[in-house]
């Protein structure tokens, strides 16, 4: 008997199970398609968060570089 992880609760269950005995996740084809759609939505949301995070990091890097540049210029007698 092979085991797989339930996508709903991540517990190991039989590959032949139609429902997870722990969380009642359904392995019917229609339910799996709904689950895949939810996963794709989450992936897109996380990708958007990552893009915003990269922009924020770049802004902070530029601010840091400007502060270091101004401090260096001022230290050298500006």
N, CA, C and O atoms as CSV, one atom per row, in Angstrom:
chain,resi,resn,atom,element,x,y,z
A,1,UNK,N,N,0.848,-1.177,0.000
A,1,UNK,CA,C,0.000,0.000,0.000
A,1,UNK,C,C,0.894,1.242,0.000
A,1,UNK,O,O,1.659,1.471,0.936
A,2,UNK,N,N,0.784,2.023,-1.049
A,2,UNK,CA,C,1.566,3.254,-1.162
A,2,UNK,C,C,0.835,4.388,-0.443
A,2,UNK,O,O,-0.394,4.433,-0.384
A,3,UNK,N,N,1.643,5.300,0.101
A,3,UNK,CA,C,1.074,6.433,0.816
A,3,UNK,C,C,1.348,7.729,0.069
A,3,UNK,O,O,2.331,7.849,-0.662
A,4,UNK,N,N,0.472,8.682,0.266
A,4,UNK,CA,C,0.641,10.022,-0.282
A,4,UNK,C,C,0.264,11.020,0.799
A,4,UNK,O,O,-0.365,10.658,1.793
A,5,UNK,N,N,0.644,12.260,0.611
A,5,UNK,CA,C,0.280,13.308,1.567
A,5,UNK,C,C,-0.994,13.985,1.088
A,5,UNK,O,O,-1.144,14.303,-0.092
A,6,UNK,N,N,-1.890,14.195,2.011
A,6,UNK,CA,C,-3.129,14.899,1.708
A,6,UNK,C,C,-2.800,16.372,1.489
A,6,UNK,O,O,-2.112,16.968,2.318
A,7,UNK,N,N,-3.270,16.976,0.400
A,7,UNK,CA,C,-2.999,18.399,0.174
A,7,UNK,C,C,-3.684,19.297,1.197
A,7,UNK,O,O,-3.248,20.427,1.417
A,8,UNK,N,N,-4.741,18.813,1.817
A,8,UNK,CA,C,-5.468,19.618,2.790
A,8,UNK,C,C,-4.789,19.691,4.143
A,8,UNK,O,O,-4.635,20.776,4.704
A,9,UNK,N,N,-4.379,18.538,4.675
A,9,UNK,CA,C,-3.830,18.520,6.041
A,9,UNK,C,C,-2.386,18.033,6.104
A,9,UNK,O,O,-1.772,18.063,7.170
A,10,UNK,N,N,-1.831,17.578,4.962
A,10,UNK,CA,C,-0.437,17.122,4.852
A,10,UNK,C,C,-0.155,15.825,5.623
A,10,UNK,O,O,1.009,15.480,5.828
A,11,UNK,N,N,-1.191,15.105,6.053
A,11,UNK,CA,C,-0.978,13.819,6.726
A,11,UNK,C,C,-0.911,12.716,5.681
A,11,UNK,O,O,-1.491,12.839,4.602
A,12,UNK,N,N,-0.195,11.625,6.008
A,12,UNK,CA,C,-0.063,10.516,5.071
A,12,UNK,C,C,-1.343,9.688,5.056
A,12,UNK,O,O,-1.901,9.339,6.096
A,13,UNK,N,N,-1.791,9.384,3.824
A,13,UNK,CA,C,-2.974,8.550,3.647
A,13,UNK,C,C,-2.724,7.604,2.476
A,13,UNK,O,O,-1.752,7.767,1.739
A,14,UNK,N,N,-3.584,6.635,2.310
A,14,UNK,CA,C,-3.466,5.686,1.220
A,14,UNK,C,C,-3.698,6.379,-0.118
A,14,UNK,O,O,-4.500,7.308,-0.215
A,15,UNK,N,N,-2.988,5.920,-1.150
A,15,UNK,CA,C,-3.187,6.482,-2.487
A,15,UNK,C,C,-4.553,6.139,-3.048
A,15,UNK,O,O,-5.043,6.831,-3.939
A,16,UNK,N,N,-5.175,5.090,-2.547
A,16,UNK,CA,C,-6.481,4.671,-3.063
A,16,UNK,C,C,-7.643,5.371,-2.350
A,16,UNK,O,O,-8.802,5.142,-2.698
A,17,UNK,N,N,-7.353,6.213,-1.368
A,17,UNK,CA,C,-8.419,6.895,-0.624
A,17,UNK,C,C,-9.132,7.909,-1.514
A,17,UNK,O,O,-8.498,8.622,-2.291
A,18,UNK,N,N,-10.436,7.963,-1.391
A,18,UNK,CA,C,-11.242,8.947,-2.126
A,18,UNK,C,C,-11.465,10.199,-1.283
A,18,UNK,O,O,-11.699,11.281,-1.821
A,19,UNK,N,N,-11.395,10.052,0.026
A,19,UNK,CA,C,-11.516,11.154,0.987
A,19,UNK,C,C,-10.436,10.994,2.034
A,19,UNK,O,O,-10.093,9.873,2.411
A,20,UNK,N,N,-9.898,12.103,2.506
A,20,UNK,CA,C,-8.927,12.046,3.594
A,20,UNK,C,C,-9.680,11.749,4.893
A,20,UNK,O,O,-10.652,12.436,5.209
A,21,UNK,N,N,-9.253,10.753,5.637
A,21,UNK,CA,C,-9.942,10.450,6.896
A,21,UNK,C,C,-9.702,11.499,7.985
A,21,UNK,O,O,-10.414,11.522,8.988
A,22,UNK,N,N,-8.708,12.363,7.796
A,22,UNK,CA,C,-8.376,13.363,8.804
A,22,UNK,C,C,-9.123,14.683,8.587
A,22,UNK,O,O,-9.629,15.285,9.534
A,23,UNK,N,N,-9.184,15.120,7.327
A,23,UNK,CA,C,-9.773,16.443,7.063
A,23,UNK,C,C,-10.911,16.409,6.039
A,23,UNK,O,O,-11.497,17.448,5.735
A,24,UNK,N,N,-11.222,15.240,5.513
A,24,UNK,CA,C,-12.298,15.033,4.535
A,24,UNK,C,C,-12.025,15.707,3.188
A,24,UNK,O,O,-12.961,16.020,2.452
A,25,UNK,N,N,-10.746,15.933,2.862
A,25,UNK,CA,C,-10.397,16.463,1.541
A,25,UNK,C,C,-10.813,15.439,0.501
A,25,UNK,O,O,-10.507,14.254,0.638
A,26,UNK,N,N,-11.505,15.882,-0.534
A,26,UNK,CA,C,-12.006,14.987,-1.575
A,26,UNK,C,C,-11.003,14.900,-2.719
A,26,UNK,O,O,-10.468,15.912,-3.171
A,27,UNK,N,N,-10.757,13.683,-3.178
A,27,UNK,CA,C,-9.856,13.459,-4.303
A,27,UNK,C,C,-10.614,13.265,-5.607
A,27,UNK,O,O,-10.053,12.764,-6.581
A,28,UNK,N,N,-11.888,13.658,-5.637
A,28,UNK,CA,C,-12.660,13.608,-6.874
A,28,UNK,C,C,-12.055,14.590,-7.868
A,28,UNK,O,O,-11.494,15.611,-7.470
A,29,UNK,N,N,-12.164,14.288,-9.155
A,29,UNK,CA,C,-11.520,15.095,-10.197
A,29,UNK,C,C,-11.962,16.554,-10.150
A,29,UNK,O,O,-11.135,17.454,-10.294
A,30,UNK,N,N,-13.245,16.796,-9.953
A,30,UNK,CA,C,-13.751,18.176,-9.905
A,30,UNK,C,C,-13.170,18.927,-8.711
A,30,UNK,O,O,-12.820,20.102,-8.827
A,31,UNK,N,N,-13.065,18.255,-7.563
A,31,UNK,CA,C,-12.505,18.895,-6.375
A,31,UNK,C,C,-11.013,19.175,-6.537
A,31,UNK,O,O,-10.507,20.189,-6.058
A,32,UNK,N,N,-10.318,18.268,-7.214
A,32,UNK,CA,C,-8.888,18.488,-7.457
A,32,UNK,C,C,-8.679,19.690,-8.380
A,32,UNK,O,O,-7.720,20.441,-8.199
A,33,UNK,N,N,-9.556,19.884,-9.361
A,33,UNK,CA,C,-9.455,21.042,-10.246
A,33,UNK,C,C,-9.675,22.335,-9.461
A,33,UNK,O,O,-8.982,23.325,-9.692
A,34,UNK,N,N,-10.633,22.330,-8.538
A,34,UNK,CA,C,-10.861,23.505,-7.685
A,34,UNK,C,C,-9.625,23.788,-6.841
A,34,UNK,O,O,-9.213,24.938,-6.689
A,35,UNK,N,N,-9.043,22.727,-6.297
A,35,UNK,CA,C,-7.848,22.876,-5.461
A,35,UNK,C,C,-6.686,23.441,-6.285
A,35,UNK,O,O,-5.952,24.305,-5.806
A,36,UNK,N,N,-6.516,22.956,-7.525
A,36,UNK,CA,C,-5.456,23.463,-8.390
A,36,UNK,C,C,-5.676,24.945,-8.700
A,36,UNK,O,O,-4.718,25.715,-8.766
A,37,UNK,N,N,-6.937,25.344,-8.889
A,37,UNK,CA,C,-7.240,26.754,-9.156
A,37,UNK,C,C,-6.879,27.616,-7.946
A,37,UNK,O,O,-6.339,28.711,-8.102
A,38,UNK,N,N,-7.176,27.124,-6.741
A,38,UNK,CA,C,-6.838,27.856,-5.515
A,38,UNK,C,C,-5.320,27.968,-5.376
A,38,UNK,O,O,-4.805,29.019,-4.994
A,39,UNK,N,N,-4.609,26.895,-5.684
A,39,UNK,CA,C,-3.147,26.922,-5.613
A,39,UNK,C,C,-2.567,27.934,-6.600
A,39,UNK,O,O,-1.623,28.652,-6.270
A,40,UNK,N,N,-3.123,27.994,-7.800
A,40,UNK,CA,C,-2.642,28.952,-8.796
A,40,UNK,C,C,-2.905,30.382,-8.336
A,40,UNK,O,O,-2.076,31.269,-8.541
A,41,UNK,N,N,-4.057,30.601,-7.717
A,41,UNK,CA,C,-4.380,31.931,-7.183
A,41,UNK,C,C,-3.380,32.325,-6.095
A,41,UNK,O,O,-2.903,33.459,-6.068
A,42,UNK,N,N,-3.067,31.396,-5.209
A,42,UNK,CA,C,-2.084,31.654,-4.145
A,42,UNK,C,C,-0.712,31.951,-4.734
A,42,UNK,O,O,-0.007,32.846,-4.270
A,43,UNK,N,N,-0.336,31.182,-5.776
A,43,UNK,CA,C,0.965,31.378,-6.404
A,43,UNK,C,C,1.062,32.781,-7.002
A,43,UNK,O,O,2.084,33.452,-6.855
A,44,UNK,N,N,0.010,33.220,-7.671
A,44,UNK,CA,C,0.002,34.551,-8.259
A,44,UNK,C,C,0.052,35.628,-7.183
A,44,UNK,O,O,0.735,36.639,-7.348
A,45,UNK,N,N,-0.666,35.418,-6.083
A,45,UNK,CA,C,-0.649,36.378,-4.979
A,45,UNK,C,C,0.750,36.472,-4.375
A,45,UNK,O,O,1.242,37.569,-4.110
A,46,UNK,N,N,1.387,35.325,-4.158
A,46,UNK,CA,C,2.740,35.314,-3.599
A,46,UNK,C,C,3.742,35.954,-4.555
A,46,UNK,O,O,4.672,36.629,-4.113
A,47,UNK,N,N,3.563,35.749,-5.857
A,47,UNK,CA,C,4.454,36.370,-6.827
A,47,UNK,C,C,4.315,37.891,-6.769
A,47,UNK,O,O,5.314,38.602,-6.875
A,48,UNK,N,N,3.100,38.396,-6.603
A,48,UNK,CA,C,2.889,39.838,-6.492
A,48,UNK,C,C,3.543,40.386,-5.226
A,48,UNK,O,O,4.159,41.452,-5.259
A,49,UNK,N,N,3.415,39.673,-4.123
A,49,UNK,CA,C,4.057,40.087,-2.871
A,49,UNK,C,C,5.574,40.121,-3.054
A,49,UNK,O,O,6.234,41.045,-2.579
A,50,UNK,N,N,6.123,39.128,-3.733
A,50,UNK,CA,C,7.566,39.091,-3.967
A,50,UNK,C,C,8.024,40.263,-4.829
A,50,UNK,O,O,9.080,40.842,-4.571
A,51,UNK,N,N,7.237,40.625,-5.859
A,51,UNK,CA,C,7.594,41.774,-6.694
A,51,UNK,C,C,7.614,43.050,-5.859
A,51,UNK,O,O,8.525,43.867,-5.999
A,52,UNK,N,N,6.625,43.227,-4.999
A,52,UNK,CA,C,6.577,44.417,-4.152
A,52,UNK,C,C,7.752,44.436,-3.187
A,52,UNK,O,O,8.319,45.494,-2.914
A,53,UNK,N,N,8.120,43.271,-2.674
A,53,UNK,CA,C,9.231,43.170,-1.738
A,53,UNK,C,C,10.545,43.546,-2.423
A,53,UNK,O,O,11.374,44.239,-1.832
A,54,UNK,N,N,10.737,43.103,-3.640
A,54,UNK,CA,C,11.956,43.429,-4.386
A,54,UNK,C,C,12.032,44.938,-4.604
A,54,UNK,O,O,13.096,45.534,-4.439
A,55,UNK,N,N,10.919,45.554,-4.972
A,55,UNK,CA,C,10.906,47.009,-5.169
A,55,UNK,C,C,11.272,47.729,-3.882
A,55,UNK,O,O,12.055,48.679,-3.900
A,56,UNK,N,N,10.713,47.284,-2.771
A,56,UNK,CA,C,11.001,47.909,-1.480
A,56,UNK,C,C,12.471,47.767,-1.119
A,56,UNK,O,O,13.086,48.717,-0.635
A,57,UNK,N,N,13.039,46.587,-1.350
A,57,UNK,CA,C,14.462,46.387,-1.071
A,57,UNK,C,C,15.336,47.290,-1.945
A,57,UNK,O,O,16.332,47.836,-1.471
A,58,UNK,N,N,14.974,47.445,-3.194
A,58,UNK,CA,C,15.746,48.324,-4.079
A,58,UNK,C,C,15.671,49.778,-3.620
A,58,UNK,O,O,16.671,50.495,-3.663
A,59,UNK,N,N,14.499,50.212,-3.183
A,59,UNK,CA,C,14.355,51.584,-2.684
A,59,UNK,C,C,15.243,51.797,-1.467
A,59,UNK,O,O,15.941,52.808,-1.381
A,60,UNK,N,N,15.227,50.861,-0.527
A,60,UNK,CA,C,16.063,50.984,0.668
A,60,UNK,C,C,17.549,50.958,0.314
A,60,UNK,O,O,18.346,51.665,0.931
A,61,UNK,N,N,17.924,50.147,-0.675
A,61,UNK,CA,C,19.322,50.095,-1.105
A,61,UNK,C,C,19.761,51.446,-1.666
A,61,UNK,O,O,20.852,51.924,-1.355
A,62,UNK,N,N,18.912,52.064,-2.491
A,62,UNK,CA,C,19.238,53.370,-3.069
A,62,UNK,C,C,19.369,54.414,-1.962
A,62,UNK,O,O,20.301,55.218,-1.980
A,63,UNK,N,N,18.442,54.409,-0.996
A,63,UNK,CA,C,18.523,55.355,0.126
A,63,UNK,C,C,19.826,55.152,0.891
A,63,UNK,O,O,20.505,56.122,1.226
A,64,UNK,N,N,20.176,53.913,1.167
A,64,UNK,CA,C,21.403,53.591,1.888
A,64,UNK,C,C,22.629,54.075,1.108
A,64,UNK,O,O,23.545,54.665,1.681
A,65,UNK,N,N,22.637,53.820,-0.205
A,65,UNK,CA,C,23.773,54.242,-1.031
A,65,UNK,C,C,23.905,55.762,-1.042
A,65,UNK,O,O,25.019,56.283,-0.984
A,66,UNK,N,N,22.788,56.478,-1.114
A,66,UNK,CA,C,22.827,57.942,-1.102
A,66,UNK,C,C,23.360,58.434,0.238
A,66,UNK,O,O,24.193,59.339,0.267
A,67,UNK,N,N,22.903,57.866,1.337
A,67,UNK,CA,C,23.371,58.282,2.667
A,67,UNK,C,C,24.872,58.034,2.795
A,67,UNK,O,O,25.599,58.896,3.289
A,68,UNK,N,N,25.339,56.877,2.359
A,68,UNK,CA,C,26.774,56.569,2.417
A,68,UNK,C,C,27.550,57.549,1.532
A,68,UNK,O,O,28.607,58.038,1.931
A,69,UNK,N,N,27.038,57.835,0.349
A,69,UNK,CA,C,27.707,58.781,-0.549
A,69,UNK,C,C,27.792,60.167,0.044
A,69,UNK,O,O,28.847,60.798,-0.019
A,70,UNK,N,N,26.701,60.661,0.623
A,70,UNK,CA,C,26.691,61.991,1.234
A,70,UNK,C,C,27.632,62.023,2.431
A,70,UNK,O,O,28.373,62.991,2.599
A,71,UNK,N,N,27.622,60.988,3.266
A,71,UNK,CA,C,28.502,60.937,4.430
A,71,UNK,C,C,29.963,60.916,4.003
A,71,UNK,O,O,30.803,61.560,4.631
A,72,UNK,N,N,30.269,60.187,2.949
A,72,UNK,CA,C,31.640,60.131,2.451
A,72,UNK,C,C,32.071,61.491,1.909
A,72,UNK,O,O,33.179,61.953,2.183
A,73,UNK,N,N,31.198,62.124,1.144
A,73,UNK,CA,C,31.490,63.447,0.595
A,73,UNK,C,C,31.694,64.463,1.713
A,73,UNK,O,O,32.604,65.290,1.643
A,74,UNK,N,N,30.858,64.405,2.734
A,74,UNK,CA,C,30.930,65.339,3.850
A,74,UNK,C,C,32.201,65.103,4.679
A,74,UNK,O,O,32.817,66.055,5.157
A,75,UNK,N,N,32.586,63.839,4.847
A,75,UNK,CA,C,33.776,63.472,5.622
A,75,UNK,C,C,35.045,63.951,4.931
A,75,UNK,O,O,36.024,64.277,5.602
A,76,UNK,N,N,35.046,63.999,3.613
A,76,UNK,CA,C,36.230,64.395,2.850
A,76,UNK,C,C,36.320,65.913,2.684
A,76,UNK,O,O,37.152,66.403,1.919
A,77,UNK,N,N,35.492,66.642,3.377
A,77,UNK,CA,C,35.610,68.104,3.360
A,77,UNK,C,C,34.651,68.792,2.414
A,77,UNK,O,O,34.732,70.006,2.227
A,78,UNK,N,N,33.750,68.041,1.817
A,78,UNK,CA,C,32.703,68.486,0.936
A,78,UNK,C,C,32.608,69.857,0.610
A,78,UNK,O,O,31.718,70.253,-0.143
